[in-house]
Amino acid sequence: DADVTQTPRNRITKTGKRIMLECSQTKGHDRMYWYRQDPGLGLRLIYYSFDVKDINKGEISDGYSVSRQAQAKFSLSLESAIPNQTALYFCATGTYNEQFFGPGTRLTVL
Amino acid sequence: GQQVMQIPQYQHVQEGEDFTTYCNSSTTLSNIQWYKQRPGGHPVFLIQLVKSGEVKKQKRLTFQFGEAKKNSSLHITATQTTDVGTYFCVRSGTNAGKSTFGDGTTLTVKP
């Protein structure tokens, strides 16, 4: 949905580089999420946030960090990218009952 | 961790045939959500089931939640090419923070 935007949409980087993926939402929800998707697999939760002062680790947080700059913005950082972090990354926002996903960022780490 | 298992992983059908995907959990679910992801797209919410034995319909799609709230199914009647995609069941954590996706069932429909 255009209500959730992610930048960049595609990124190729090298091992050891720092990468930031950004997410913005206009739906007005407090909850925001970062997921990664690998081929043939479901989405795995990296981090989630229930409001600006709240950050929680998800299932696979190692190697990642996040920043909730505002209600509408939630960024994901890879401090030192490695090849097995090559994946499709989705940001989402929503309520207890429903999540709205961004279009995804395809990240390749060489 | 608390997982949801989905079967089958892949399903190929002829247009007009029916399709069912199943979602199973070893623990009781507070609710189950279903999402559809078109090829090259992002997951899109379809429905949430909350009550034991609940059945909900959306046109040709029928969603069921088991009596014990440990399993769920999505049935599509008379598939169309627009049904192509991957269907995920998702369990919410106690506070919906730790949503857990199943690995999905990828449906292909042959015209």
Interface residues (C-beta under 8 A of the other chain):
Chain A: R31 Y33 Y35 G40 L41 G42 L43 R44 L45 Y48 F50 N56 G58 E59 F90 T95 Y96 N97 E98 Q99 F100 F101 G102 P103 G104
Chain B: G1 Q9 N31 Q33 G41 H42 P43 V44 F45 Q48 F88 S92 N95 A96 G97 K98 S99 T100 F101 G102 D103 G104
